[in-house]
């Protein structure tokens, strides 16, 4: 086999690896809701959701400048209470800081599992 074959082979592998890496980053961004920059400009945004059972969940929803705790089950949604804006804003700031601190892709220590001792 000639050298040009091997060069083309490794070039193709490199391109495939870059494409897979790009897809991985896009999927992670979609999962965290950071890909769509217009989310901050929306009127209604679900900030957090927690499943309580198979058919029941609670959601923290931002509507305009208000924060609502909403409960949902099979075919039924109801507002449980309005949350204080200061508490929710403090929680959001903490979550953003935690996300920014854990964002380093080039930190090899994150890729290594801690050993059980």
TIMIGU-487244 format. One record per residue: residue number from 0; residue in one letter; x, y, z of N, C-alpha, C in turn. Coordinates in pm, 1 decimal. Layout:
<tilums>
{tilum NUM 'a' {X Y Z} {X Y Z} {X Y Z}}
...
</tilums>
This chain:
<tilums>
{tilum 0 'x' {83.3 -116.9 0.0} {0.0 0.0 0.0} {88.6 124.3 0.0}}
{tilum 1 'x' {43.7 223.5 -68.8} {123.7 344.6 -82.3} {100.5 440.1 35.2}}
{tilum 2 'x' {190.2 536.4 48.4} {179.9 635.2 155.4} {56.8 721.5 141.1}}
{tilum 3 'x' {17.0 750.2 18.6} {-100.5 836.1 -1.5} {-226.9 769.5 53.7}}
{tilum 4 'x' {-233.5 636.5 45.5} {-347.7 565.6 103.4} {-354.0 588.2 254.0}}
{tilum 5 'x' {-239.3 572.4 322.1} {-235.7 587.1 467.6} {-261.0 730.8 510.5}}
{tilum 6 'x' {-211.4 824.5 434.0} {-236.9 965.2 464.9} {-387.0 993.4 454.0}}
{tilum 7 'x' {-448.8 947.2 347.9} {-594.1 966.2 331.0} {-672.7 892.9 438.8}}
{tilum 8 'x' {-625.4 775.9 478.9} {-692.0 697.1 582.0} {-691.6 771.5 715.4}}
{tilum 9 'x' {-574.8 820.4 756.6} {-565.5 893.0 883.4} {-636.3 1027.5 876.8}}
{tilum 10 'x' {-637.1 1091.1 762.2} {-711.3 1215.4 746.0} {-861.4 1190.9 762.8}}
{tilum 11 'x' {-910.6 1082.6 703.5} {-1051.9 1048.4 717.9} {-1086.6 1016.4 862.7}}
{tilum 12 'x' {-998.8 943.4 932.7} {-1022.7 913.4 1074.6} {-1024.9 1040.3 1158.9}}
{tilum 13 'x' {-936.3 1132.7 1128.3} {-931.5 1259.0 1201.2} {-1059.6 1338.6 1179.9}}
{tilum 14 'x' {-1107.1 1343.3 1058.7} {-1230.7 1415.9 1028.2} {-1348.9 1352.6 1100.6}}
{tilum 15 'x' {-1357.7 1221.4 1101.2} {-1465.9 1152.8 1171.2} {-1458.8 1180.1 1321.5}}
{tilum 16 'x' {-1337.5 1178.8 1378.5} {-1322.0 1206.5 1521.5} {-1364.2 1349.7 1553.8}}
{tilum 17 'x' {-1328.4 1445.0 1469.5} {-1369.4 1584.1 1491.2} {-1520.9 1600.0 1481.0}}
{tilum 18 'x' {-1582.0 1530.0 1387.2} {-1727.8 1535.9 1373.5} {-1796.7 1477.1 1495.8}}
{tilum 19 'x' {-1747.3 1364.2 1545.4} {-1805.7 1304.4 1665.3} {-1787.7 1394.6 1786.7}}
{tilum 20 'x' {-1671.1 1456.9 1798.9} {-1648.4 1550.6 1908.3} {-1741.9 1669.9 1900.2}}
{tilum 21 'x' {-1763.0 1722.2 1781.7} {-1856.9 1833.6 1763.2} {-1999.3 1794.8 1797.6}}
{tilum 22 'x' {-2040.4 1677.3 1756.1} {-2175.0 1629.9 1790.8} {-2190.6 1612.4 1940.9}}
{tilum 23 'x' {-2087.1 1563.1 2006.8} {-2090.9 1546.5 2152.2} {-2110.3 1681.5 2221.3}}
{tilum 24 'x' {-2037.1 1782.1 2177.9} {-2049.0 1914.8 2237.7} {-2187.7 1973.7 2212.3}}
{tilum 25 'x' {-2241.5 1954.9 2093.6} {-2375.1 2005.5 2062.0} {-2480.3 1936.8 2147.9}}
{tilum 26 'x' {-2471.9 1805.7 2163.8} {-2569.3 1732.5 2244.4} {-2561.5 1776.1 2390.1}}
{tilum 27 'x' {-2441.0 1795.5 2442.1} {-2427.0 1844.0 2580.2} {-2487.2 1982.5 2594.3}}
{tilum 28 'x' {-2465.7 2067.1 2496.1} {-2522.6 2201.4 2500.0} {-2673.7 2200.0 2495.5}}
{tilum 29 'x' {-2729.8 2112.0 2413.3} {-2875.1 2100.8 2407.3} {-2931.6 2048.7 2538.5}}
{tilum 30 'x' {-2861.8 1954.5 2599.7} {-2909.7 1898.0 2725.4} {-2910.2 2001.9 2836.8}}
{tilum 31 'x' {-2817.6 2094.5 2832.4} {-2811.5 2198.4 2935.4} {-2888.0 2322.9 2896.6}}
{tilum 32 'x' {-2941.6 2327.0 2776.5} {-3020.2 2442.1 2733.9} {-2937.7 2564.7 2701.3}}
{tilum 33 'x' {-2807.3 2547.8 2670.2} {-2722.7 2662.6 2644.3} {-2707.0 2691.8 2496.3}}
{tilum 34 'x' {-2754.1 2607.0 2410.9} {-2732.7 2627.7 2268.4} {-2821.8 2739.4 2216.2}}
{tilum 35 'x' {-2943.2 2744.9 2264.4} {-3037.5 2846.2 2217.8} {-3019.6 2972.6 2300.1}}
{tilum 36 'x' {-2954.8 3071.8 2242.5} {-2924.8 3194.8 2314.6} {-3050.1 3276.6 2342.3}}
{tilum 37 'x' {-3157.4 3252.4 2270.7} {-3278.4 3331.7 2288.1} {-3361.1 3287.7 2408.7}}
{tilum 38 'x' {-3315.2 3190.0 2485.4} {-3392.3 3142.3 2600.7} {-3411.2 3251.4 2703.9}}
{tilum 39 'x' {-3317.3 3344.6 2717.2} {-3330.9 3452.6 2814.8} {-3436.4 3554.1 2773.9}}
{tilum 40 'x' {-3470.2 3557.3 2647.8} {-3566.9 3654.8 2599.2} {-3707.6 3598.8 2588.9}}
{tilum 41 'x' {-3727.5 3476.4 2629.2} {-3860.2 3415.9 2621.0} {-3947.7 3463.1 2735.6}}
{tilum 42 'x' {-4077.4 3464.8 2713.4} {-4171.4 3507.0 2815.8} {-4190.2 3398.2 2922.2}}
{tilum 43 'x' {-4193.3 3271.8 2879.9} {-4213.1 3159.3 2971.3} {-4094.7 3064.6 2956.8}}
{tilum 44 'x' {-4030.8 3032.2 3070.3} {-3915.6 2942.8 3070.5} {-3926.2 2847.9 3188.0}}
{tilum 45 'x' {-3907.0 2718.2 3163.3} {-3902.2 2619.5 3271.1} {-3758.2 2614.1 3319.5}}
{tilum 46 'x' {-3737.3 2650.6 3446.4} {-3601.8 2656.4 3501.1} {-3557.6 2524.2 3560.5}}
{tilum 47 'x' {-3648.2 2452.0 3622.7} {-3613.5 2326.7 3690.8} {-3736.7 2238.0 3693.6}}
{tilum 48 'x' {-3716.6 2108.9 3679.8} {-3825.3 2011.0 3688.6} {-3779.3 1893.1 3771.5}}
{tilum 49 'x' {-3870.5 1838.8 3850.6} {-3840.6 1722.2 3932.0} {-3959.2 1627.8 3928.0}}
{tilum 50 'x' {-3931.9 1502.9 3894.9} {-4037.5 1401.1 3895.6} {-4059.5 1353.4 4038.9}}
{tilum 51 'x' {-4183.8 1354.9 4082.6} {-4217.5 1306.1 4215.7} {-4259.1 1159.9 4212.1}}
{tilum 52 'x' {-4323.7 1122.4 4104.3} {-4362.0 983.4 4081.6} {-4369.9 963.6 3931.0}}
{tilum 53 'x' {-4421.6 849.5 3890.5} {-4428.3 821.7 3746.8} {-4519.5 921.1 3674.7}}
{tilum 54 'x' {-4620.2 970.8 3744.7} {-4718.4 1057.6 3678.7} {-4729.0 1195.7 3742.0}}
{tilum 55 'x' {-4637.9 1232.7 3830.8} {-4646.8 1363.2 3896.3} {-4509.6 1429.7 3898.9}}
{tilum 56 'x' {-4510.6 1560.8 3878.6} {-4385.7 1636.0 3879.7} {-4412.8 1779.2 3923.9}}
{tilum 57 'x' {-4305.7 1846.5 3966.3} {-4314.2 1989.0 3997.7} {-4212.1 2062.4 3911.5}}
{tilum 58 'x' {-4244.9 2186.8 3878.8} {-4161.4 2266.6 3790.0} {-4149.0 2407.3 3846.5}}
{tilum 59 'x' {-4030.7 2465.8 3833.7} {-4011.4 2607.0 3862.1} {-4015.1 2676.7 3726.9}}
{tilum 60 'x' {-4112.2 2766.9 3711.4} {-4137.3 2831.1 3583.2} {-4122.3 2981.8 3599.5}}
{tilum 61 'x' {-4051.0 3044.2 3507.6} {-4040.1 3189.7 3506.3} {-4137.6 3242.0 3402.0}}
{tilum 62 'x' {-4229.5 3326.1 3445.9} {-4325.9 3389.4 3356.1} {-4307.3 3539.5 3371.2}}
{tilum 63 'x' {-4249.8 3602.2 3271.0} {-4218.1 3744.1 3281.9} {-4112.4 3762.8 3390.2}}
{tilum 64 'x' {-4147.5 3834.5 3496.2} {-4056.8 3856.1 3609.1} {-4097.9 3775.1 3730.8}}
{tilum 65 'x' {-4198.0 3689.4 3718.0} {-4247.8 3609.1 3830.1} {-4195.7 3466.5 3820.8}}
{tilum 66 'x' {-4175.3 3405.8 3937.3} {-4131.8 3266.5 3946.0} {-4242.5 3186.7 4013.1}}
{tilum 67 'x' {-4288.2 3082.9 3943.7} {-4400.3 3002.8 3992.9} {-4356.5 2859.1 4015.4}}
{tilum 68 'x' {-4411.3 2797.8 4120.9} {-4394.9 2654.7 4143.4} {-4522.7 2589.2 4092.0}}
{tilum 69 'x' {-4508.5 2505.6 3989.8} {-4622.6 2446.0 3921.3} {-4617.1 2295.4 3938.4}}
{tilum 70 'x' {-4730.5 2235.0 3969.6} {-4739.9 2090.6 3980.1} {-4813.6 2034.6 3860.2}}
{tilum 71 'x' {-4769.6 1918.2 3815.2} {-4835.2 1856.6 3700.9} {-4851.0 1707.6 3721.7}}
{tilum 72 'x' {-4963.1 1655.0 3675.1} {-4988.4 1510.9 3678.2} {-5064.0 1476.1 3551.4}}
{tilum 73 'x' {-5119.1 1357.7 3545.5} {-5189.6 1313.4 3424.4} {-5303.0 1408.6 3389.4}}
{tilum 74 'x' {-5281.8 1488.6 3285.7} {-5387.1 1575.4 3235.7} {-5423.4 1689.4 3327.8}}
{tilum 75 'x' {-5341.1 1722.1 3426.8} {-5375.3 1827.4 3520.9} {-5250.8 1907.3 3556.7}}
{tilum 76 'x' {-5260.5 2040.1 3547.5} {-5151.6 2129.9 3585.4} {-5210.0 2234.7 3678.8}}
{tilum 77 'x' {-5139.0 2261.7 3788.6} {-5189.1 2364.1 3879.9} {-5072.7 2442.7 3938.7}}
{tilum 78 'x' {-5096.9 2571.0 3965.6} {-4996.2 2654.4 4028.3} {-4999.8 2628.0 4178.3}}
{tilum 79 'x' {-4885.6 2592.4 4235.5} {-4879.4 2562.9 4377.7} {-4853.6 2689.5 4459.1}}
{tilum 80 'x' {-4755.7 2769.4 4417.5} {-4724.3 2893.2 4487.0} {-4636.8 2981.0 4400.4}}
{tilum 81 'x' {-4624.4 3106.1 4438.8} {-4529.8 3196.5 4374.0} {-4405.1 3202.1 4461.0}}
{tilum 82 'x' {-4289.7 3185.1 4400.2} {-4163.2 3182.8 4473.1} {-4103.8 3322.9 4480.0}}
{tilum 83 'x' {-4034.5 3354.9 4590.3} {-3968.1 3485.6 4599.3} {-3858.0 3497.4 4493.5}}
{tilum 84 'x' {-3858.4 3606.9 4420.0} {-3762.0 3626.6 4312.1} {-3618.0 3628.0 4359.8}}
{tilum 85 'x' {-3593.8 3681.9 4480.4} {-3457.0 3688.8 4532.0} {-3399.1 3549.6 4553.7}}
{tilum 86 'x' {-3480.9 3458.3 4606.6} {-3433.8 3322.1 4631.4} {-3399.9 3250.5 4501.4}}
{tilum 87 'x' {-3486.0 3266.2 4402.8} {-3464.2 3198.4 4275.4} {-3343.7 3258.2 4203.4}}
{tilum 88 'x' {-3330.3 3390.2 4205.3} {-3215.1 3454.3 4141.0} {-3084.0 3411.1 4206.5}}
{tilum 89 'x' {-3083.8 3398.6 4340.1} {-2963.0 3352.5 4409.9} {-2929.3 3209.5 4369.8}}
{tilum 90 'x' {-3031.4 3124.9 4358.7} {-3009.2 2986.1 4316.9} {-2955.8 2981.0 4174.0}}
{tilum 91 'x' {-3013.4 3063.1 4085.1} {-2967.4 3066.5 3946.2} {-2822.1 3112.4 3937.1}}
{tilum 92 'x' {-2785.0 3213.8 4016.0} {-2646.5 3262.0 4014.6} {-2551.5 3152.2 4062.7}}
{tilum 93 'x' {-2592.3 3078.9 4165.6} {-2509.9 2968.7 4216.2} {-2494.0 2860.2 4110.7}}
{tilum 94 'x' {-2600.8 2825.2 4041.9} {-2594.5 2722.5 3937.5} {-2505.7 2766.7 3821.4}}
{tilum 95 'x' {-2513.2 2893.6 3783.3} {-2427.6 2943.9 3674.8} {-2280.0 2937.3 3713.6}}
{tilum 96 'x' {-2250.0 2972.3 3839.4} {-2111.3 2965.3 3886.1} {-2061.1 2821.2 3887.6}}
{tilum 97 'x' {-2145.5 2729.7 3933.2} {-2106.5 2588.9 3937.0} {-2084.8 2535.2 3796.0}}
{tilum 98 'x' {-2168.2 2577.3 3703.3} {-2154.1 2533.8 3564.6} {-2025.3 2589.1 3504.1}}
{tilum 99 'x' {-1996.1 2715.6 3531.2} {-1874.0 2775.9 3477.3} {-1749.6 2711.6 3538.3}}
{tilum 100 'x' {-1754.5 2673.6 3665.6} {-1638.8 2612.9 3731.4} {-1611.7 2472.5 3677.8}}
{tilum 101 'x' {-1714.8 2399.0 3641.4} {-1697.2 2262.4 3593.7} {-1690.7 2250.3 3444.3}}
{tilum 102 'x' {-1667.2 2359.3 3374.5} {-1675.4 2361.3 3230.4} {-1546.0 2331.3 3158.4}}
{tilum 103 'x' {-1436.6 2316.5 3226.7} {-1307.7 2301.1 3160.5} {-1298.3 2166.5 3090.9}}
{tilum 104 'x' {-1294.1 2168.8 2960.3} {-1286.0 2045.8 2881.3} {-1145.5 1988.2 2882.4}}
{tilum 105 'x' {-1046.7 2072.4 2904.9} {-909.4 2027.1 2895.3} {-854.1 1977.6 3027.8}}
{tilum 106 'x' {-937.8 1958.9 3126.3} {-892.0 1910.3 3255.5} {-896.3 1758.5 3256.9}}
{tilum 107 'x' {-782.7 1691.6 3242.0} {-781.4 1545.2 3237.5} {-827.0 1481.8 3368.6}}
{tilum 108 'x' {-816.8 1554.9 3478.2} {-858.4 1498.5 3606.9} {-1007.9 1468.7 3608.5}}
{tilum 109 'x' {-1086.0 1540.1 3530.4} {-1230.3 1515.1 3525.0} {-1261.8 1384.8 3453.3}}
{tilum 110 'x' {-1172.5 1342.0 3365.4} {-1200.0 1222.0 3286.3} {-1165.7 1095.1 3361.4}}
{tilum 111 'x' {-1086.2 1106.1 3465.9} {-1042.5 988.5 3540.7} {-1138.0 966.1 3656.7}}
{tilum 112 'x' {-1187.1 845.6 3667.4} {-1278.1 813.0 3775.9} {-1201.6 804.7 3907.8}}
{tilum 113 'x' {-1261.3 855.2 4016.1} {-1193.6 836.8 4145.3} {-1200.2 690.8 4187.2}}
{tilum 114 'x' {-1093.1 645.0 4248.1} {-1087.6 505.3 4290.7} {-1155.1 489.7 4426.0}}
{tilum 115 'x' {-1226.8 380.1 4442.5} {-1287.4 349.8 4572.3} {-1179.2 298.3 4665.8}}
{tilum 116 'x' {-1172.3 355.5 4784.2} {-1068.6 313.8 4878.2} {-1129.0 244.2 4996.2}}
</tilums>
